[in-house]
Amino acid sequence: MKINQTKLDRAMAQKGLNISQLAIESKVTYPTAHRIAKGKAEAISFNVLERVCKVLGLTPNDLLKGE
């Protein structure tokens, strides 16, 4: 499963968040937030996904897309 970049970008823009702010608010490292935001994450733990989704007001289902 991959992250739906369009939804992620839109949610970050609506919340006025950049990658650094997403990392801080979701309590993940900057490199992790950067890989997620740029679509380069090869794997993402459910724990990290949940924290990012909570900050963005989304569910994991909103962000994940099947291949």
C-alpha positions in Angstrom: 0.0 0.0 0.0 1.1 3.5 -0.8 0.2 6.9 0.6 -2.2 8.9 -1.5 0.0 11.9 -2.0 -2.8 14.1 -3.3 -4.9 13.7 -0.1 -1.8 14.1 2.0 -0.7 17.3 0.3 -4.2 18.7 0.4 -4.6 17.9 4.1 -1.3 19.4 5.0 -2.2 22.6 3.0 -5.6 22.9 4.7 -3.9 22.6 8.1 -1.1 25.0 7.0 1.6 22.5 7.8 5.0 22.0 6.3 7.0 18.9 6.7 8.8 20.1 9.8 5.5 21.1 11.5 4.0 17.7 10.6 7.0 15.9 12.1 6.7 17.9 15.3 3.0 17.7 15.8 2.8 14.0 14.9 5.9 13.2 17.0 7.8 11.5 14.2 11.3 12.2 13.1 11.8 14.8 10.3 13.3 12.1 8.0 10.2 9.9 8.5 7.8 12.8 7.8 9.9 13.9 4.8 9.8 10.4 3.3 6.0 10.2 3.8 5.4 13.7 2.4 7.5 13.1 -0.6 6.1 9.6 -1.4 9.5 7.9 -0.7 8.4 5.8 2.3 9.0 2.2 1.5 7.3 1.1 4.7 5.4 2.9 7.4 4.4 1.5 10.8 0.7 1.7 11.7 1.7 3.7 14.8 3.3 6.4 12.7 0.4 6.3 10.2 -2.1 6.8 13.1 -0.2 9.8 14.5 0.1 11.5 11.1 -3.5 10.9 10.4 -4.6 12.3 13.8 -2.7 15.5 13.2 -4.2 15.8 9.7 -7.8 14.9 10.8 -7.8 11.8 8.5 -8.1 8.1 8.9 -5.5 5.6 7.7 -8.0 4.5 5.1 -8.1 8.1 3.8 -4.4 8.1 3.2 -3.7 4.6 2.0 -4.3 3.5 -1.6 -4.2 0.0 -2.9 -2.1 -1.0 -5.8 
